[in-house]
Each structure stands twice: as C-alpha cells, then as structure tokens.
Amino acid sequence: MQQRTLGRQGLTVSAVGYGAMGTTFAYGPGDDSESIAAIRTAHALGVTHFDTAELYGWGTGERLLGTALAPIRDEVTIATKFGFTPETYAPDSRPEHIRQVVDASLRNLGTDSIDVLYQHVHDPAVPVEDVVGTMQEFVQAGKVRYLGLSNTDAEQIRRAHAVHPISVLQTEYSVFSRESEELFPTVDELGIGLVAYSPLARGFLSGAVQPRGAYAADDIRHQLEWWAPEHFDANVGVTAALTDIADAKGVQLSQLALAWVLAKRDDLVPIPGSRNRSRVAENVAAADIVLGDDEVARIDALSRQVRGKRAMG
Ligand SMILES: NC(=O)c1ccc[n+]([C@@H]2O[C@H](COP(=O)([O-])OP(=O)(O)OC[C@H]3O[C@@H](n4cnc5c(N)ncnc54)[C@H](OP(=O)(O)O)[C@@H]3O)[C@@H](O)[C@H]2O)c1
C-alpha cells in the first residue's frame, strides 16, 4: 500500500487507515471477535494506522483495538482521543481530566505510547493553549508521539500549533461532507496533515444504505440529516448517480467514494470503519484506484446535490 506523510514531524502511515468507532459505538451492536478479525485483516492488507477514542465505549473500544493489535503493535500507529465527559457527553478538556483520560487510554490500549493523541472536540471552557500544554506533557514524558485536533476551527488550530506542532487535523470529509474544505488553507499554511473521518458518510456511500427505520434503536443514523425523510430519497438519488460512475469504472460505490477523498489531497488519509473482513478488504483496495480529472469533476458536481448537514462527533 502507498504511504502518506501527515504533518511535518515525521508521521507516515498507510494511505487508507482504519476507524474503530463502529466496533463499540454508534452503529448498533457488533461482534467483538468479528471486529478483531476485521482489524487484523486491515493490517494484513497493509493498513498501518488505526483510530479510536475514549468516547467509543468509554474504554471498551480502546481495549478491543489494543487486543486486536497486541501481536503487531510495533508495526502500526494507534491514534486515540480525549475530550468528552461520560456523564453528559459534553466537552471536557480540563487539564486534570486530560491527564486521567490519557493515562487510562494507555492502560486500555495496553501500550507504552500513543502514536497520535487528539483533542476530540473543541472545549469552549478551556483555552486551547492549556489543552495543548497538557498534551505536550505526555510528549515530553515519551508517552505520546504526535499531536492532533478534531472538530475545531481555524483560529483554534492556529493557536494550538503555536504551543506545540500539530501533525494532523481529523475532520469529517466525504462526497457528502465538504465543509472541511474551508480549513484547507490553514492546514496548508501550517503544514498539518488531514485524517478524513466518516469518509463513507457513515455508510450512506456504502451501496447498502437503508431508511433510518431499518437501523437499531441506538444507531446514531436516526439523528443524522442525510437520513431525514425529507432528504433521504434525494440522497439515494445522488448515490445512484455515483454508482453509475463506479459501475463504468468497475469498482464499488464505497471504493469510488474513498478514491475521491484520496484524490483530493496527498497529505490526507481516510479512516473508513467496518466490522466485516470483506468490507475492510474492499475499502483497502480503494488505495489503488486512480480517478481521472473528469471523474473527480463529475463526483464534485454530484456532491453539491447532497441534502442535509453533516453530523459532528
Ligand atoms: N473525530 C470524530 O469526531 C469522528 C467522528 C466519527 C468518526 N470518526 C472516526 O472515523 C472512522 C470512520 O467513520 P464512521 O465509522 O463514522 O463512518 P464511515 O467509515 O463513513 O462508515 C461506516 C459505516 O459504513 C459501513 N461500511 C464500511 N465499509 C463498507 C463497505 N465497503 N461496504 C458497505 N458498508 C460499509 C460500516 O458498516 P459495517 O461495520 O457493518 O461494515 C458502517 O456502518 C470511525 O471509526 C472513527 O474512528 C471520528
């Protein structure tokens, strides 16, 4: 698999990464042994970057990922995130909370160091200088290698980067969600790489999208605008037109969606999530698909027809 460099501090990972959120959070119940097999399949096919967070099951997701990667820990990079409180799911980046959560993440992952530590979401109650100053303590102690931010704005990125180099911004980016493009000038100027989360639009770009009633009661897609009854059919129409482009190229819709994200920037790594081995293999194979300028332009035009705002978090 081709490699991509994120930021200017030396972080280099596979062009397609793996997002582990769905193994323990957001998309209904999973099967842990299937999820572990899916994670190990990703590695066997060349994926070296794996993403989780405290939020994804309050430690459960980190433990599952740590278990899956334990035999191959030295061959991969692991990213995790702090920044929410379990009581209310509200932002919490107070320094004492960060210290507790990162120490717990190290234990949960069963590792001596976290490769990328993210602030998961901007916390309006804590100056970002204090947040990054606290993250930096872990770098100085050798417990964290690279710093990242997620779900934030240009001003916060700039202020954070002035305290300690930020290697990567993790932001939602897909054919369905292009709001992050407004941050591109800032990350270009500061030399920060991008990790694209929910690159399959939370499964809408999977070729197997269902009306929201088909998902489990605790599935977050019940709350997402793309699935709202007034938007759903129009968005299915967009995916049908995208599928025509995919069919003409002999690839899957999900692969076309990932290839489009990969084509947008060479300092960007998408982290699709799947709990299924064959779907993981499909996603990884997207790294080898090259889109022509005309194909990118047609997909760009269709992306403008998507209805409903992206979700955050
Ligand atoms: N920083 C943040 O705030 C934030 C927010 C959201 C996500 N993330 C990160 O980004 C990662 C990916 O995002 P995501 O999981 O929200 O969404 P995604 O990757 O856009 O889509 C995941 C959904 O698509 C399905 N899927 C995946 N590959 C497929 C394929 N080839 N064919 C058919 N269906 C497929 C998965 O189901 P199956 O599992 O059943 O295959 C799952 O329901 C997360 O795991 C997490 O690490 C970060």
The ligand as an SDF file (V2000), in Angstrom:
LIG
                    3D

 48 52  0  0  0  0  0  0  0  0999 V2000
  -13.2230   12.7020   15.1800 N   0  0  0  0  0  0  0  0  0  0  0  0
  -14.5090   12.4490   15.2080 C   0  0  0  0  0  0  0  0  0  0  0  0
  -15.3150   13.1950   15.7950 O   0  0  0  0  0  0  0  0  0  0  0  0
  -15.0370   11.2450   14.4970 C   0  0  0  0  0  0  0  0  0  0  0  0
  -16.4040   11.1180   14.2080 C   0  0  0  0  0  0  0  0  0  0  0  0
  -16.8540    9.9880   13.5090 C   0  0  0  0  0  0  0  0  0  0  0  0
  -15.9420    9.0060   13.1230 C   0  0  0  0  0  0  0  0  0  0  0  0
  -14.6160    9.1540   13.4370 N   0  0  0  0  0  0  0  0  0  0  0  0
  -13.6210    8.1320   13.0310 C   0  0  0  0  0  0  0  0  0  0  0  0
  -13.7930    7.8330   11.6560 O   0  0  0  0  0  0  0  0  0  0  0  0
  -13.9920    6.4240   11.4830 C   0  0  0  0  0  0  0  0  0  0  0  0
  -14.8850    6.1440   10.2820 C   0  0  0  0  0  0  0  0  0  0  0  0
  -16.0830    6.8480   10.3740 O   0  0  0  0  0  0  0  0  0  0  0  0
  -17.5140    6.1650   10.5290 P   0  0  0  0  0  0  0  0  0  0  0  0
  -17.3360    4.7930   11.0990 O   0  0  0  0  0  0  0  0  0  0  0  0
  -18.3650    7.1610   11.2110 O   0  0  0  0  0  0  0  0  0  0  0  0
  -18.1190    6.1160    9.0990 O   0  0  0  0  0  0  0  0  0  0  0  0
  -17.7690    5.5150    7.6620 P   0  0  0  0  0  0  0  0  0  0  0  0
  -16.4390    4.9010    7.6420 O   0  0  0  0  0  0  0  0  0  0  0  0
  -18.0880    6.6180    6.7440 O   0  0  0  0  0  0  0  0  0  0  0  0
  -18.9150    4.4120    7.5230 O   0  0  0  0  0  0  0  0  0  0  0  0
  -19.0220    3.3400    8.4100 C   0  0  0  0  0  0  0  0  0  0  0  0
  -20.2820    2.5700    8.0740 C   0  0  0  0  0  0  0  0  0  0  0  0
  -20.2000    2.0710    6.7330 O   0  0  0  0  0  0  0  0  0  0  0  0
  -20.2780    0.6480    6.7160 C   0  0  0  0  0  0  0  0  0  0  0  0
  -19.2680    0.2000    5.7390 N   0  0  0  0  0  0  0  0  0  0  0  0
  -17.9240    0.4020    5.8040 C   0  0  0  0  0  0  0  0  0  0  0  0
  -17.3120   -0.0750    4.7090 N   0  0  0  0  0  0  0  0  0  0  0  0
  -18.2820   -0.5840    3.9180 C   0  0  0  0  0  0  0  0  0  0  0  0
  -18.2800   -1.2230    2.6420 C   0  0  0  0  0  0  0  0  0  0  0  0
  -17.1540   -1.4330    1.9600 N   0  0  0  0  0  0  0  0  0  0  0  0
  -19.4910   -1.6270    2.1380 N   0  0  0  0  0  0  0  0  0  0  0  0
  -20.6310   -1.4340    2.8140 C   0  0  0  0  0  0  0  0  0  0  0  0
  -20.6920   -0.8420    4.0240 N   0  0  0  0  0  0  0  0  0  0  0  0
  -19.5250   -0.4170    4.5710 C   0  0  0  0  0  0  0  0  0  0  0  0
  -19.9980    0.1980    8.1390 C   0  0  0  0  0  0  0  0  0  0  0  0
  -20.7360   -0.9470    8.4590 O   0  0  0  0  0  0  0  0  0  0  0  0
  -20.0520   -2.3490    8.8820 P   0  0  0  0  0  0  0  0  0  0  0  0
  -19.2210   -2.0950   10.0970 O   0  0  0  0  0  0  0  0  0  0  0  0
  -21.2150   -3.2090    9.1590 O   0  0  0  0  0  0  0  0  0  0  0  0
  -19.2440   -2.7740    7.6740 O   0  0  0  0  0  0  0  0  0  0  0  0
  -20.5180    1.3880    8.9600 C   0  0  0  0  0  0  0  0  0  0  0  0
  -21.8970    1.2660    9.1620 O   0  0  0  0  0  0  0  0  0  0  0  0
  -14.5890    5.9860   12.8240 C   0  0  0  0  0  0  0  0  0  0  0  0
  -14.4440    4.5990   13.0180 O   0  0  0  0  0  0  0  0  0  0  0  0
  -13.7900    6.8160   13.7970 C   0  0  0  0  0  0  0  0  0  0  0  0
  -12.5300    6.2130   14.0200 O   0  0  0  0  0  0  0  0  0  0  0  0
  -14.1620   10.2580   14.0930 C   0  0  0  0  0  0  0  0  0  0  0  0
  1  2  1  0
  2  3  2  0
  2  4  1  0
  4  5  1  0
  4 48  2  0
  5  6  2  0
  6  7  1  0
  7  8  2  0
  8  9  1  0
  8 48  1  0
  9 10  1  0
  9 46  1  0
 10 11  1  0
 11 12  1  0
 11 44  1  0
 12 13  1  0
 13 14  1  0
 14 15  2  0
 14 16  1  0
 14 17  1  0
 17 18  1  0
 18 19  2  0
 18 20  1  0
 18 21  1  0
 21 22  1  0
 22 23  1  0
 23 24  1  0
 23 42  1  0
 24 25  1  0
 25 26  1  0
 25 36  1  0
 26 27  1  0
 26 35  1  0
 27 28  2  0
 28 29  1  0
 29 30  1  0
 29 35  2  0
 30 31  1  0
 30 32  2  0
 32 33  1  0
 33 34  2  0
 34 35  1  0
 36 37  1  0
 36 42  1  0
 37 38  1  0
 38 39  2  0
 38 40  1  0
 38 41  1  0
 42 43  1  0
 44 45  1  0
 44 46  1  0
 46 47  1  0
M  CHG  2   8   1  16  -1
M  END
$$$$
